[in-house]
Amino acid sequence: MNEFSSISPNDKSIHSTNFIHSSPRNINSFLSNQNRASEPFSERSNSQFQSFTGMQSFSFIGIKDKSGKKNGFGIQKFTNSSIYKGNFIEDKPEGWGILYHSDGDIHKGYYENGITKGYGEYYHLNEVVYYGYFFDDIQKGIGYEIWKKSSQYLGNYKNGKKDGIGTYIWEDGTKYKGEWKENNMEGFGIYYFKDGKKYKGQFKNNVINGYGEFSWVEGKKYFGFYKKGKKDGFGIYYWPKKKFFLGFFKEGKQHGISKYINGNQIKFNRWKNGKKEQIFSNEEIFFNYFEPKEKQFLCYFKWDIKKIKEFMEII
């Protein structure tokens, strides 16, 4: 019965494509490095700051106060050719600014005391763009991430990673809607396959794990438990036209007591590692052979065909 093969979204990479800069490079790192390499900005005169001649390490042009501190709009060039254009207060970026990285990355957003806070946009080498919120130089809150090949994510971020509720759509149309934890699908979610299959249930570290419901376009359904992407524990299969399998699985194979219904035909069996180990002649004998861990699901085995069908058609 090849229908019992492991059901997991392993026909494609289920791992989400993560934003290249989970901690976007920030202007403070450039400023702090520059401060270590030379005397403090506030001690330089306006003429020194605004003169590009002989300035090998960096240059600045913009508004300064009488003490020489940057206060107002300015353009700061760094030793690695990165450039910041924006507002300064007390030598630190404050308000709206744009940081052009030497490798082509661009960060547009709001700064507070030299740190990105609030809405911002990060463009990475024409491959991925992030539109959303930052806190202390990392993504936090709602964000939208879109890749050149059309993969995209809309949802929550925490500590620079996808965390909370979010939706990821792959370039081939595969989609996941649900909970995330540290860039991984974790918790409850719905996974839509490009061929029409759908999984609704629990995930752990990007893998189906826990209770889940799997459905096929042709009407077949599975309700049950998974462990590390494979069926493990109690489960119910439903094929259209009154065909059912109720039983237990281990590492994706039938393992334990089972009840198979096909029209008016009912079979009672026990399996071991995918192989039929014991056949029970009738229902009375069958119910006497339940192991302790199987008894908690006894009620399902007592359902008639009508009740099982109603249950499977609802999920």
C-alpha positions as CSV (number, residue, x, y, z in Angstrom):
1,M,0.0,0.0,0.0
2,N,2.2,2.8,-1.3
3,E,-0.3,5.3,0.0
4,F,1.4,4.9,3.4
5,S,4.7,6.3,2.3
6,S,6.0,9.2,4.4
7,I,4.1,12.5,3.7
8,S,6.2,15.5,4.1
9,P,7.1,18.6,2.0
10,N,10.5,17.1,1.1
11,D,9.9,17.2,-2.7
12,K,11.4,20.7,-2.5
13,S,13.4,22.6,-0.1
14,I,11.1,23.5,2.8
15,H,13.7,25.8,4.3
16,S,12.9,29.4,4.0
17,T,15.2,31.7,2.1
18,N,16.5,34.1,4.8
19,F,17.2,37.7,4.4
20,I,20.9,38.1,3.6
21,H,21.6,40.6,6.4
22,S,19.7,39.4,9.4
23,S,21.5,42.2,11.2
24,P,21.9,44.9,8.5
25,R,25.2,46.6,8.7
26,N,24.8,49.9,10.4
27,I,26.4,53.3,10.4
28,N,27.5,53.1,14.0
29,S,30.0,50.4,13.1
30,F,31.6,52.7,10.6
31,L,31.6,55.7,12.9
32,S,33.0,53.7,15.9
33,N,35.8,52.3,13.7
34,Q,36.6,55.8,12.4
35,N,36.7,57.2,15.9
36,R,39.3,54.5,16.9
37,A,41.4,55.4,13.9
38,S,41.5,59.1,14.4
39,E,40.9,61.9,16.9
40,P,37.2,62.6,17.9
41,F,35.1,64.4,15.3
42,S,34.3,67.2,17.7
43,E,37.9,68.1,18.0
44,R,38.4,68.7,14.3
45,S,37.9,72.2,12.8
46,N,35.4,72.9,10.1
47,S,38.2,73.5,7.5
48,Q,39.7,70.1,8.3
49,F,36.4,68.3,8.0
50,Q,35.3,69.9,4.8
51,S,38.6,69.7,3.0
52,F,39.0,66.6,0.8
53,T,42.7,67.2,0.2
54,G,44.8,64.6,2.0
55,M,41.9,63.0,3.7
56,Q,42.7,59.3,3.1
57,S,40.5,57.9,5.8
58,F,37.2,59.8,5.4
59,S,35.6,63.0,4.5
60,F,32.5,65.0,5.5
61,I,30.7,67.9,4.0
62,G,27.6,69.4,5.6
63,I,26.3,71.5,8.4
64,K,28.2,71.9,11.7
65,D,27.8,74.0,14.8
66,K,30.4,76.3,16.3
67,S,32.0,73.5,18.3
68,G,32.6,71.5,15.1
69,K,29.9,68.9,15.7
70,K,27.7,67.7,12.8
71,N,24.3,69.2,13.3
72,G,22.1,69.2,10.3
73,F,22.3,67.6,6.8
74,G,25.6,66.1,5.8
75,I,27.4,63.6,3.6
76,Q,29.9,61.3,5.4
77,K,32.3,59.1,3.4
78,F,34.0,56.2,5.1
79,T,37.4,54.5,4.6
80,N,35.8,51.6,2.6
81,S,34.0,54.0,0.3
82,S,30.7,53.6,2.0
83,I,28.7,56.9,2.1
84,Y,26.0,58.2,4.4
85,K,23.7,61.0,3.4
86,G,21.3,62.4,5.9
87,N,20.6,64.4,9.0
88,F,23.0,64.6,12.0
89,I,22.5,65.7,15.6
90,E,25.5,65.8,17.9
91,D,27.7,64.0,15.4
92,K,25.3,61.1,15.1
93,P,22.7,60.2,12.4
94,E,19.3,61.4,13.5
95,G,16.1,61.3,11.4
96,W,16.0,60.2,7.8
97,G,19.2,59.0,6.1
98,I,20.6,56.8,3.4
99,L,23.6,54.5,3.9
100,Y,25.3,53.4,0.6
101,H,27.6,50.4,1.2
102,S,30.7,50.0,-0.9
103,D,29.4,46.7,-2.3
104,G,26.2,48.2,-3.6
105,D,23.8,47.6,-0.6
106,I,21.6,50.5,0.3
107,H,19.8,51.2,3.6
108,K,17.2,53.9,3.7
109,G,15.5,54.7,6.9
110,Y,15.1,56.6,10.2
111,Y,17.9,56.9,12.7
112,E,17.8,57.7,16.4
113,N,21.0,58.6,18.2
114,G,22.9,56.8,15.4
115,I,20.8,53.7,15.4
116,T,18.2,52.6,12.9
117,K,14.7,52.8,14.5
118,G,11.4,52.8,12.8
119,Y,10.5,52.2,9.2
120,G,13.3,51.5,6.7
121,E,14.3,49.8,3.4
122,Y,17.2,47.6,2.8
123,Y,18.3,46.8,-0.8
124,H,20.8,44.0,-1.2
125,L,22.8,43.8,-4.5
126,N,19.6,43.9,-6.6
127,E,18.7,40.4,-5.2
128,V,16.4,41.1,-2.3
129,V,14.7,44.1,-0.8
130,Y,13.3,44.5,2.7
131,Y,10.6,47.0,3.5
132,G,9.7,47.2,7.2
133,Y,10.6,48.2,10.7
134,F,13.9,48.2,12.5
135,F,14.8,48.5,16.2
136,D,18.4,48.9,17.4
137,D,19.8,48.2,13.8
138,I,17.9,44.9,13.3
139,Q,14.5,44.0,11.8
140,K,11.8,44.0,14.4
141,G,8.0,44.2,13.8
142,I,6.2,43.9,10.5
143,G,8.3,43.5,7.4
144,Y,8.1,42.6,3.7
145,E,10.9,40.8,2.0
146,I,10.9,40.2,-1.8
147,W,13.6,38.4,-3.8
148,K,14.5,39.0,-7.5
149,K,13.2,35.5,-8.4
150,S,9.8,36.5,-6.9
151,S,10.1,34.6,-3.6
152,Q,8.6,36.8,-0.9
153,Y,7.8,37.0,2.8
154,L,5.3,39.2,4.7
155,G,5.1,39.0,8.4
156,N,6.8,39.5,11.8
157,Y,10.4,39.8,12.6
158,K,12.2,39.6,16.0
159,N,15.9,40.1,16.6
160,G,16.5,40.3,12.8
161,K,14.8,37.0,12.0
162,K,11.4,35.9,10.9
163,D,9.5,35.3,14.2
164,G,5.8,35.3,14.8
165,I,3.1,35.1,12.2
166,G,4.1,35.3,8.5
167,T,3.5,34.1,5.0
168,Y,6.2,32.9,2.7
169,I,5.6,32.4,-1.1
170,W,8.3,30.5,-3.1
171,E,8.9,31.4,-6.8
172,D,7.1,28.2,-7.9
173,G,3.9,29.1,-6.1
174,T,4.4,27.0,-3.0
175,K,3.2,28.9,0.0
176,Y,3.4,28.7,3.8
177,K,1.2,30.6,6.2
178,G,1.7,30.3,9.9
179,E,4.1,30.6,12.8
180,W,7.8,31.2,12.6
181,K,10.6,31.1,15.2
182,E,14.1,32.3,14.4
183,N,13.7,32.0,10.6
184,N,12.2,28.6,10.8
185,M,8.6,27.4,10.3
186,E,7.7,26.4,13.9
187,G,4.3,26.1,15.5
188,F,1.0,25.9,13.6
189,G,0.9,26.6,9.9
190,I,-0.6,25.7,6.5
191,Y,1.6,24.6,3.7
192,Y,0.2,24.8,0.2
193,F,2.0,22.6,-2.4
194,K,2.3,23.8,-6.0
195,D,0.4,20.7,-7.2
196,G,-2.6,21.4,-5.0
197,K,-1.8,19.2,-1.9
198,K,-2.2,20.9,1.4
199,Y,-0.9,20.3,4.9
200,K,-2.4,22.0,8.0
201,G,-0.8,21.3,11.3
202,Q,2.3,21.6,13.5
203,F,5.9,22.3,12.4
204,K,9.2,22.2,14.3
205,N,12.4,23.5,12.8
206,N,10.9,23.6,9.2
207,V,9.7,20.0,9.5
208,I,6.2,18.6,10.0
209,N,6.1,17.5,13.6
210,G,3.1,16.9,15.9
211,Y,-0.6,16.8,14.9
212,G,-1.4,17.4,11.2
213,E,-4.0,17.1,8.5
214,F,-2.9,16.4,4.9
215,S,-5.2,16.6,1.9
216,W,-4.8,15.7,-1.8
217,V,-6.6,17.3,-4.9
218,E,-8.3,14.0,-5.7
219,G,-10.0,14.0,-2.2
220,K,-7.8,11.7,-0.2
221,K,-7.0,12.9,3.3
222,Y,-4.9,12.0,6.3
223,F,-5.4,13.0,9.9
224,G,-2.8,12.1,12.5
225,F,0.5,12.6,14.1
226,Y,4.0,13.2,12.7
227,K,7.5,13.1,14.1
228,K,10.4,14.6,12.2
229,G,8.5,14.7,8.9
230,K,7.2,11.1,9.1
231,K,3.9,9.7,10.3
232,D,4.4,8.6,13.9
233,G,1.5,7.7,16.3
234,F,-2.2,7.4,15.5
235,G,-3.6,8.3,12.1
236,I,-6.6,8.0,9.9
237,Y,-6.5,7.7,6.1
238,Y,-9.6,8.4,4.0
239,W,-10.0,7.7,0.3
240,P,-13.1,8.8,-1.5
241,K,-15.8,6.0,-2.0
242,K,-15.9,4.7,1.6
243,K,-12.3,3.5,2.0
244,F,-10.6,4.1,5.3
245,F,-7.5,3.0,7.3
246,L,-7.3,3.7,11.1
247,G,-4.1,2.7,12.8
248,F,-0.7,3.5,14.2
249,F,2.6,4.4,12.5
250,K,6.2,4.6,13.4
251,E,8.8,6.4,11.3
252,G,6.4,6.6,8.4
253,K,5.4,2.9,8.4
254,Q,2.4,1.0,9.8
255,H,3.3,-0.1,13.3
256,G,0.6,-1.3,15.7
257,I,-3.1,-2.0,15.6
258,S,-5.2,-1.1,12.6
259,K,-8.7,-1.3,11.1
260,Y,-9.2,-1.2,7.3
261,I,-12.6,-0.5,5.8
262,N,-13.3,-0.8,2.1
263,G,-17.1,-0.7,1.4
264,N,-18.6,-3.6,3.4
265,Q,-15.3,-5.3,3.9
266,I,-13.5,-4.7,7.3
267,K,-10.1,-6.1,8.3
268,F,-8.4,-6.0,11.7
269,N,-4.6,-6.3,11.8
270,R,-1.5,-5.6,13.7
271,W,1.6,-4.3,11.9
272,K,5.3,-4.2,12.7
273,N,7.7,-1.9,10.7
274,G,5.3,-1.8,7.7
275,K,4.7,-5.5,7.6
276,K,1.5,-7.3,8.6
277,E,2.2,-9.3,11.8
278,Q,-1.2,-10.5,13.0
279,I,-4.7,-10.9,11.5
280,F,-7.8,-10.8,13.8
281,S,-10.8,-12.8,12.8
282,N,-13.4,-10.5,14.4
283,E,-13.9,-7.2,16.2
284,E,-14.3,-8.7,19.7
285,I,-10.9,-10.3,19.5
286,F,-9.4,-7.2,18.0
287,F,-10.4,-5.0,20.9
288,N,-8.8,-7.3,23.4
289,Y,-5.4,-6.8,21.8
290,F,-5.0,-3.0,22.3
291,E,-1.8,-2.0,24.1
292,P,-2.0,0.7,26.8
293,K,-0.8,3.5,24.6
294,E,-3.3,2.5,21.9
295,K,-6.3,2.5,24.1
296,Q,-6.6,6.3,24.3
297,F,-7.6,6.2,20.6
298,L,-10.1,3.3,21.1
299,C,-13.1,5.5,20.5
300,Y,-12.1,6.1,16.8
301,F,-12.0,2.4,16.1
302,K,-15.6,2.1,17.3
303,W,-16.9,4.7,14.9
304,D,-19.1,3.5,12.1
305,I,-18.3,4.4,8.4
306,K,-20.8,7.3,8.4
307,K,-19.2,9.0,11.4
308,I,-15.6,8.5,10.1
309,K,-16.6,10.0,6.8
310,E,-18.2,13.0,8.4
311,F,-15.2,13.6,10.5
312,M,-12.7,13.3,7.6
313,E,-14.8,15.5,5.4
314,I,-14.8,18.3,7.9
315,I,-11.1,18.6,8.4
